[in-house]
C-alpha cells in the first residue's frame, strides 16, 4: 500500500489517493479464489476442486478481481489513514482510479476528519450575572401552584365556563365520514387550556351536562396533511362539568402538603427554595452565556457529519422524552400536524451551536493540557452514584470510565472559562428596559429545535480496523456536564 496523495477539502474533509501494489493484490486474489471456488462450476472437477488457473482460463483472468478489491481495499484504507495520522470521523466515499490489473489498483477515499479549531478569547470574558430577588408575590404564586395541585374537582350543575373541566364525548367527521384520531369518550377537557384545535374549546363553553352540540372547526393550514385546512364537524356531548375547588392557604394546608405545622413555616421554606433555584439558574445562565461567547469565537470548518449526528441525538432525546410521558411519536406528529423530518430539521440550528461548543471545549482541553487522574474518575463515579441514588458498581455498569473521564475533562475546560471570567456591571432596571430587545417567544417544550442544548463534549471518532470501513465511536458523555435550569415549579 502506498499513499500517493492527500488533499484537504472544504468542510474538514480529505481525499486520500492510495495505490495497492501487485504483491498485495495477488494475495487478495488468492484469498478471493479460496473463498469463491466452491461456487464456481468447472467441467471435469468437483465443486471447489478446480485449480485457480483453470477457472481463470475458463472465465477470464479478472474473474476474482472484484472480490479481491473488496478484500484488499478496507485494509489499505485503514493503513493509509493510520500512516497519515488522519482523525477520520465518518464513512469514506470510495472511487476507483483507473483500471484494476494484475499489477493492482488505485483508489481515492474522501472522508470527513476531525476539524482544526482556532480558539478566540476564552479567558477574561465578561457577561452580566443576574441578581436574584424573591418577593412575597413570588412566594404567593408558588403556594397558589401547590393549591392548584391539591385542588378538588367538584361536579356542578351549570353551564361550563373558562377554567372549568368539561367531561365530553366527541367524534370528528369530514364530509360525514369519521376520521382517525378524532374520537374520544369521557375526555376531561380544561377549557382555556388551548390543548384542542383552535376554536374547539370556545364552543364547549356554555354547554352543561346532557347537552349535545355540533362544533364546526377548520383545521390550521400547517396541521397534519390529511386534515390541514379542512372544515370538519365534531359531534360533542357534555357528560359533566367540574370546577377546581382550591384549599385555603392556612395552617391546615401547610400540614397537608408539607412537613410544617404553620403556613408561616411553609412560606419561609418556599422562599428559601425559590432563592436556591434562582441562584442556581442564574449561575447556569451566567456560565452558559460565557460558553456561548467561547463557542461563537472559534474559527472552524465543521464537517456535516458532526452536525447530522448531533441532530440525530437531539431527535432521539426528544423521542425519549415523549415516551417517558406516554406519548408515541406518531401520535405527537398527528396532533401537531408535523413530520419527523420537520422535527429533526428544527434541531439543526441548536445542533450547530452544540457542536461548536463541543469543539471549543475539546480545544481548551488541548491547549491547557488538561488531564484527569484515576482518583478524579472514581470521585466522579461516587458523585454520580449519590446523585442518582445508586451503588457505584451499578453506575459503572451503565457508564464506562472513558465517558466519565471525558465528562470530568469537559468540566475542567468549563472551569477554565468561568474561573477566569469577570461578571459585567449590572445594568439598572431603567437602562436594561431601554436597551432590551423584543422578548423572545418561550420555547415549546415539545420542540427539540428550540431547546437549549446541554453542554457536553463531542465524542470523537476514528476508523475501525479494515472490514467495513465503519467508524469507531468513543463512548458518549451520558450525563451532560452543564444543563439548563429547570423552570421554577
C-alpha positions as CSV (number, residue, x, y, z in Angstrom):
1,X,0.0,0.0,0.0
2,X,1.3,3.4,-1.0
3,X,-0.3,6.8,-0.2
4,X,0.1,8.8,-3.5
5,X,-1.6,12.0,-2.4
6,X,-3.6,13.7,0.5
7,X,-5.7,16.6,-0.5
8,X,-7.5,18.8,2.1
9,X,-11.1,19.8,1.0
10,X,-13.7,22.2,2.4
11,X,-16.0,21.1,5.4
12,X,-12.9,19.4,7.0
13,X,-12.7,16.6,4.5
14,X,-9.7,14.9,3.0
15,X,-9.2,13.0,-0.3
16,X,-6.6,10.3,0.1
17,X,-5.3,8.6,-3.1
18,X,-3.9,5.1,-2.3
19,X,-2.2,2.5,-4.5
20,X,-2.4,-1.2,-3.8
21,X,0.6,-2.9,-5.4
22,X,1.0,-6.2,-7.3
23,X,2.1,-8.2,-4.3
24,X,-0.7,-7.1,-2.1
25,X,-3.2,-7.5,-4.8
26,X,-2.0,-11.0,-5.7
27,X,-2.5,-12.0,-2.1
28,X,-6.1,-10.6,-2.2
29,X,-6.8,-12.5,-5.4
30,X,-5.6,-15.8,-3.8
31,X,-8.0,-15.2,-0.9
32,X,-10.8,-14.4,-3.3
33,X,-10.1,-17.7,-5.1
34,X,-10.2,-19.7,-1.9
35,X,-13.4,-18.0,-0.9
36,X,-15.3,-18.3,-4.2
37,X,-14.1,-21.6,-5.8
38,X,-16.8,-23.7,-4.2
39,X,-19.4,-21.6,-6.1
40,X,-17.8,-21.9,-9.5
41,X,-18.6,-24.8,-11.8
42,X,-15.8,-26.2,-13.9
43,X,-16.4,-29.3,-16.2
44,X,-14.5,-32.3,-15.0
45,X,-13.9,-31.0,-11.5
46,X,-16.0,-31.4,-8.3
47,X,-17.3,-28.2,-6.7
48,X,-14.4,-26.4,-5.0
49,X,-11.7,-28.6,-6.5
50,X,-10.9,-26.7,-9.7
51,X,-7.4,-25.1,-9.8
52,X,-7.3,-21.3,-9.9
53,X,-5.6,-21.2,-13.3
54,X,-8.3,-23.5,-14.8
55,X,-11.0,-21.1,-13.5
56,X,-9.2,-18.0,-14.8
57,X,-8.7,-19.7,-18.2
58,X,-12.4,-20.6,-18.4
59,X,-13.8,-17.3,-17.1
60,X,-11.1,-14.8,-17.7
61,X,-8.0,-13.6,-15.7
62,X,-10.0,-10.9,-13.9
63,X,-12.7,-13.3,-12.6
64,X,-11.5,-12.8,-9.0
65,X,-10.6,-9.1,-9.3
66,X,-13.9,-7.7,-7.9
67,X,-13.8,-9.8,-4.8
68,X,-10.1,-9.1,-4.4
69,X,-10.6,-5.4,-4.5
70,X,-13.4,-5.8,-1.9
71,X,-10.9,-7.7,0.3
72,X,-7.9,-5.5,-0.1
73,X,-9.4,-2.0,-0.1
74,X,-10.6,-1.7,3.6
75,X,-7.3,-2.7,5.0
76,X,-5.4,-0.5,2.6
77,X,-7.7,2.4,3.5
78,X,-7.2,1.9,7.2
79,X,-3.4,1.6,6.9
80,X,-3.4,4.8,4.8
81,X,-5.4,6.7,7.4
82,X,-3.1,5.5,10.2
83,X,0.1,6.2,8.3
84,X,-1.0,9.8,7.6
85,X,-2.3,10.2,11.2
86,X,-5.7,11.4,10.0
87,X,-8.5,11.5,12.6
88,X,-11.4,10.3,10.4
89,X,-14.9,10.7,11.9
90,X,-17.2,9.3,9.2
91,X,-17.6,6.8,6.4
92,X,-15.4,7.4,3.4
93,X,-16.6,7.8,-0.2
94,X,-14.6,5.3,-2.4
95,X,-13.8,5.8,-6.0
96,X,-11.6,3.5,-8.1
97,X,-9.0,5.4,-10.2
98,X,-8.2,3.8,-13.5
99,X,-8.4,0.0,-14.2
100,X,-7.8,-3.0,-12.0
101,X,-5.0,-5.1,-13.4
102,X,-2.7,-7.9,-12.1
103,X,-0.4,-5.1,-11.0
104,X,-3.0,-3.8,-8.5
105,X,-5.3,-0.9,-8.4
106,X,-5.6,2.7,-7.2
107,X,-8.5,4.3,-5.3
108,X,-9.4,7.7,-3.9
109,X,-11.1,7.8,-0.5
110,X,-12.9,11.0,0.6
111,X,-13.8,11.3,4.2
112,X,-14.6,13.9,6.9
113,X,-11.9,14.4,9.6
114,X,-11.9,16.0,13.0
115,X,-11.6,19.7,12.2
116,X,-8.9,22.1,13.1
117,X,-10.1,24.6,15.7
118,X,-8.7,28.0,16.4
119,X,-9.9,29.4,19.7
120,X,-10.8,33.0,20.2
121,X,-10.8,34.6,23.6
122,X,-11.8,32.2,26.4
123,X,-10.2,34.0,29.4
124,X,-11.1,37.3,30.9
125,X,-14.6,37.3,29.3
126,X,-17.4,39.4,30.8
127,X,-21.1,38.9,30.8
128,X,-23.9,40.0,33.1
129,X,-24.9,37.9,36.0
130,X,-28.5,38.2,37.2
131,X,-29.2,39.5,40.7
132,X,-31.6,37.2,42.5
133,X,-34.5,38.6,44.3
134,X,-37.6,36.8,45.7
135,X,-40.7,38.8,46.6
136,X,-43.8,38.0,48.7
137,X,-45.7,37.7,45.4
138,X,-43.2,35.1,44.2
139,X,-43.9,33.0,47.3
140,X,-47.7,33.5,47.0
141,X,-47.6,32.4,43.3
142,X,-45.7,29.2,44.3
143,X,-48.2,28.5,47.1
144,X,-51.1,29.0,44.7
145,X,-49.5,26.4,42.3
146,X,-49.4,24.0,45.3
147,X,-53.0,24.8,46.0
148,X,-53.8,24.1,42.3
149,X,-52.2,20.7,42.5
150,X,-54.2,19.9,45.6
151,X,-57.5,21.2,44.4
152,X,-60.6,19.1,44.4
153,X,-62.7,18.7,41.3
154,X,-66.3,19.3,42.2
155,X,-69.2,18.5,39.9
156,X,-71.6,21.4,39.2
157,X,-75.0,21.7,37.6
158,X,-74.4,24.8,35.5
159,X,-73.0,25.9,32.2
160,X,-69.3,25.4,31.6
161,X,-67.1,28.4,31.7
162,X,-63.4,29.1,31.1
163,X,-61.3,27.3,33.7
164,X,-63.8,24.5,34.2
165,X,-63.3,20.9,33.3
166,X,-65.8,19.6,30.8
167,X,-66.1,15.8,30.6
168,X,-67.1,15.2,27.0
169,X,-67.6,12.5,24.3
170,X,-66.6,13.7,20.9
171,X,-66.2,12.4,17.3
172,X,-65.0,14.3,14.2
173,X,-66.4,14.0,10.7
174,X,-65.0,15.0,7.4
175,X,-67.9,15.3,4.9
176,X,-69.9,12.9,7.1
177,X,-67.1,10.4,7.4
178,X,-65.4,9.8,10.8
179,X,-61.6,10.4,10.6
180,X,-58.9,8.6,12.5
181,X,-57.8,10.2,15.8
182,X,-60.9,12.3,16.1
183,X,-62.9,10.4,18.7
184,X,-62.8,10.4,22.5
185,X,-65.0,9.3,25.4
186,X,-65.3,10.9,28.8
187,X,-62.4,13.2,28.0
188,X,-61.6,15.7,30.7
189,X,-61.0,19.0,28.8
190,X,-59.8,22.0,30.7
191,X,-61.5,25.0,29.0
192,X,-59.0,27.6,28.1
193,X,-56.0,25.3,28.2
194,X,-55.5,25.5,24.4
195,X,-55.0,21.8,24.2
196,X,-57.5,21.2,21.4
197,X,-57.8,22.5,17.9
198,X,-58.3,26.3,17.9
199,X,-62.0,27.2,18.2
200,X,-63.0,23.9,19.8
201,X,-62.8,24.8,23.5
202,X,-64.5,28.2,23.0
203,X,-67.6,26.4,21.6
204,X,-67.7,24.0,24.5
205,X,-68.0,26.9,26.9
206,X,-71.7,27.3,27.7
207,X,-72.5,23.6,27.5
208,X,-73.8,21.7,30.5
209,X,-74.3,18.1,31.5
210,X,-76.6,16.4,29.0
211,X,-76.1,19.0,26.2
212,X,-75.2,17.8,22.7
213,X,-73.8,20.0,20.0
214,X,-72.2,20.1,16.6
215,X,-69.0,22.1,16.6
216,X,-67.7,23.4,13.2
217,X,-63.9,23.6,13.1
218,X,-61.4,24.5,10.3
219,X,-58.0,22.8,10.9
220,X,-55.0,25.1,10.5
221,X,-53.1,25.0,7.2
222,X,-50.0,23.7,9.0
223,X,-51.9,20.7,10.5
224,X,-51.3,17.1,9.6
225,X,-51.5,16.8,5.8
226,X,-54.7,14.8,5.6
227,X,-56.7,17.4,7.7
228,X,-54.8,20.6,7.0
229,X,-57.1,23.4,6.1
230,X,-60.2,21.2,6.1
231,X,-63.6,22.1,7.5
232,X,-64.9,19.4,9.8
233,X,-67.7,18.8,12.3
234,X,-67.3,17.5,15.8
235,X,-70.3,15.9,17.4
236,X,-69.9,16.7,21.1
237,X,-71.8,15.5,24.2
238,X,-71.2,17.1,27.6
239,X,-71.4,14.4,30.3
240,X,-70.3,16.5,33.3
241,X,-69.0,19.9,34.3
242,X,-66.4,20.2,37.1
243,X,-64.6,23.1,38.7
244,X,-61.5,23.3,40.8
245,X,-62.1,24.0,44.5
246,X,-58.9,25.4,45.9
247,X,-57.9,24.8,49.5
248,X,-57.4,27.8,51.8
249,X,-53.7,28.8,52.4
250,X,-53.7,28.3,56.1
251,X,-52.0,26.1,58.7
252,X,-54.1,23.1,57.8
253,X,-53.0,23.5,54.2
254,X,-49.4,23.6,55.4
255,X,-49.8,20.4,57.4
256,X,-51.5,18.6,54.4
257,X,-48.8,19.5,51.8
258,X,-45.6,19.6,53.8
259,X,-43.8,18.7,57.0
260,X,-44.5,22.1,58.5
261,X,-47.2,22.9,61.0
262,X,-47.9,26.5,60.1
263,X,-48.3,28.5,56.9
264,X,-45.5,30.8,58.0
265,X,-43.0,28.0,58.2
266,X,-44.1,26.8,54.8
267,X,-43.8,30.3,53.3
268,X,-40.3,30.7,54.8
269,X,-39.2,27.3,53.4
270,X,-40.8,28.2,50.0
271,X,-38.9,31.4,49.8
272,X,-35.6,29.6,50.6
273,X,-36.2,27.0,47.9
274,X,-37.1,29.7,45.3
275,X,-34.0,31.6,46.2
276,X,-31.8,28.5,45.8
277,X,-33.5,27.6,42.5
278,X,-33.0,31.1,41.1
279,X,-29.4,31.4,42.3
280,X,-28.6,28.1,40.6
281,X,-30.5,29.2,37.5
282,X,-28.5,32.5,37.5
283,X,-25.3,30.6,37.9
284,X,-26.0,28.3,35.0
285,X,-27.3,31.2,32.8
286,X,-24.1,33.1,33.5
287,X,-21.9,30.1,32.7
288,X,-23.9,29.3,29.5
289,X,-23.5,32.9,28.4
290,X,-19.7,32.7,28.8
291,X,-19.6,29.4,27.0
292,X,-21.7,30.7,24.1
293,X,-19.1,33.5,23.8
294,X,-16.3,31.0,23.6
295,X,-18.2,28.9,21.0
296,X,-19.0,32.0,18.9
297,X,-15.4,33.0,18.9
298,X,-13.8,29.9,17.4
299,X,-12.8,29.5,13.8
300,X,-13.6,26.1,12.4
301,X,-14.8,24.4,9.3
302,X,-17.3,21.9,10.7
303,X,-17.9,18.7,8.8
304,X,-21.5,17.9,8.1
305,X,-21.3,14.5,9.8
306,X,-20.8,16.1,13.2
307,X,-23.9,18.3,12.8
308,X,-26.0,15.4,11.4
309,X,-25.0,13.2,14.3
310,X,-26.0,15.9,16.8
311,X,-29.3,16.3,15.1
312,X,-29.9,12.6,15.4
313,X,-29.0,12.8,19.2
314,X,-31.5,15.7,19.7
315,X,-34.2,13.8,17.9
316,X,-33.6,10.6,19.9
317,X,-33.7,12.6,23.2
318,X,-36.9,14.2,22.1
319,X,-38.4,10.8,21.3
320,X,-37.3,9.6,24.7
321,X,-39.0,12.5,26.5
322,X,-42.2,11.8,24.6
323,X,-42.0,8.1,25.5
324,X,-41.4,9.0,29.2
325,X,-44.7,11.0,29.1
326,X,-46.5,8.1,27.5
327,X,-46.9,9.8,24.1
328,X,-45.9,7.8,21.0
329,X,-44.1,9.9,18.4
330,X,-46.7,9.1,15.7
331,X,-49.5,10.5,18.0
332,X,-47.5,13.7,18.6
333,X,-46.9,14.1,14.9
334,X,-50.6,13.6,14.2
335,X,-51.8,16.0,16.8
336,X,-49.3,18.7,15.8
337,X,-49.6,18.2,12.1
338,X,-45.8,17.9,11.7
339,X,-43.5,15.3,10.2
340,X,-40.5,13.6,11.8
341,X,-38.3,15.3,9.2
342,X,-39.6,18.7,10.3
343,X,-38.9,17.9,14.0
344,X,-35.4,16.8,13.1
345,X,-34.8,20.0,11.0
346,X,-35.9,22.1,13.9
347,X,-32.9,20.7,15.7
348,X,-30.3,21.7,13.2
349,X,-29.5,25.2,14.4
350,X,-29.1,24.2,18.1
351,X,-27.1,21.2,16.8
352,X,-24.6,23.6,15.2
353,X,-24.4,25.6,18.4
354,X,-23.8,22.4,20.4
355,X,-21.1,21.1,18.0
356,X,-19.3,24.5,18.1
357,X,-19.3,24.4,21.9
358,X,-18.1,20.8,22.0
359,X,-15.2,21.6,19.7
360,X,-14.3,24.7,21.7
361,X,-14.2,22.8,25.0
362,X,-12.1,20.0,23.4
363,X,-9.7,22.6,22.1
364,X,-9.4,24.2,25.5
365,X,-8.5,20.8,26.9
366,X,-5.7,20.5,24.4
367,X,-4.3,24.0,24.8
368,X,-4.5,24.0,28.6
369,X,-3.0,20.4,28.6
370,X,-5.8,19.3,31.0
371,X,-5.8,15.8,32.3
372,X,-7.8,13.6,34.6
373,X,-6.4,11.2,37.3
374,X,-7.9,7.8,38.3
375,X,-8.8,9.3,41.6
376,X,-10.8,12.0,39.9
377,X,-12.6,9.4,37.8
378,X,-13.5,7.4,41.0
379,X,-14.7,10.6,42.7
380,X,-17.0,11.4,39.8
381,X,-18.4,7.9,40.0
382,X,-19.2,8.4,43.6
383,X,-20.8,11.7,43.0
384,X,-23.0,10.3,40.2
385,X,-23.9,7.4,42.5
386,X,-25.1,9.8,45.2
387,X,-26.9,11.9,42.6
388,X,-28.9,9.0,41.2
389,X,-29.2,7.1,44.4
390,X,-27.4,4.1,43.0
391,X,-24.4,1.9,44.1
392,X,-21.1,2.9,42.5
393,X,-20.8,-0.6,40.9
394,X,-24.2,-0.1,39.2
395,X,-23.2,3.3,37.8
396,X,-20.0,1.7,36.4
397,X,-22.2,-0.8,34.5
398,X,-24.0,1.9,32.7
399,X,-21.2,4.4,32.3
400,X,-17.7,3.4,31.3
401,X,-14.5,5.1,32.6
402,X,-13.8,6.8,29.3
403,X,-17.2,8.6,29.4
404,X,-16.6,9.7,33.0
405,X,-13.1,10.8,32.2
406,X,-14.4,12.9,29.3
407,X,-17.1,14.4,31.4
408,X,-14.6,15.4,34.1
409,X,-12.3,16.9,31.4
410,X,-15.2,18.9,30.0
411,X,-15.9,20.2,33.5
412,X,-12.3,21.3,33.8
413,X,-12.5,23.1,30.5
414,X,-15.6,24.9,31.6
415,X,-13.9,25.9,34.9
416,X,-11.1,27.5,32.9
417,X,-13.6,29.8,31.2
418,X,-15.7,30.5,34.3
419,X,-12.8,31.0,36.8
420,X,-11.1,33.5,34.5
421,X,-14.2,35.5,33.8
422,X,-15.4,38.7,35.3
423,X,-19.2,39.4,35.8
424,X,-20.1,42.6,34.0
425,X,-21.6,45.5,35.9
426,X,-25.4,45.0,36.1
427,X,-27.5,47.5,34.2
428,X,-30.0,49.5,36.1
429,X,-33.6,48.4,35.6
430,X,-34.4,51.5,33.5
431,X,-31.3,51.2,31.2
432,X,-32.0,47.5,30.8
433,X,-35.5,48.1,29.8
434,X,-34.5,50.8,27.3
435,X,-31.9,48.5,25.6
436,X,-33.9,45.3,25.8
437,X,-34.6,43.5,22.6
438,X,-38.2,42.3,21.9
439,X,-38.9,39.4,24.2
440,X,-38.3,36.0,22.6
441,X,-41.2,33.6,22.5
442,X,-40.8,30.9,25.1
443,X,-39.6,27.6,23.6
444,X,-42.2,24.9,23.2
445,X,-41.1,22.0,25.4
446,X,-42.1,19.6,22.7
447,X,-39.7,21.1,20.1
448,X,-36.1,20.0,20.3
449,X,-35.1,22.7,17.9
450,X,-35.8,25.4,20.4
451,X,-34.4,23.6,23.4
452,X,-31.1,25.0,24.7
453,X,-28.6,22.1,24.3
454,X,-26.8,20.7,27.3
455,X,-23.0,21.4,27.5
456,X,-21.2,18.2,26.8
457,X,-18.1,17.3,24.8
458,X,-18.5,15.7,21.4
459,X,-17.4,12.1,21.0
460,X,-14.5,11.7,18.6
461,X,-14.5,9.0,16.0
462,X,-11.7,7.0,14.4
463,X,-11.8,4.4,11.6
464,X,-12.4,0.8,12.5
465,X,-9.7,-1.6,11.5
466,X,-10.2,-2.9,7.9
467,X,-13.5,-4.7,7.4
468,X,-16.4,-2.5,6.5
469,X,-14.7,0.9,6.9
470,X,-17.1,1.7,9.7
471,X,-16.4,4.4,12.3
472,X,-15.5,3.6,15.8
473,X,-17.2,5.9,18.2
474,X,-15.9,6.8,21.7
475,X,-18.5,6.4,24.4
476,X,-20.9,9.3,24.5
477,X,-20.9,11.6,27.5
478,X,-24.2,10.5,29.0
479,X,-24.7,12.9,31.9
480,X,-24.4,16.4,30.4
481,X,-21.7,18.5,32.1
482,X,-24.0,21.5,32.0
483,X,-27.7,21.6,32.0
484,X,-30.2,24.5,31.5
485,X,-32.0,25.4,34.6
486,X,-35.4,23.8,35.2
487,X,-38.4,26.1,35.3
488,X,-39.3,27.1,38.8
489,X,-42.2,25.0,39.8
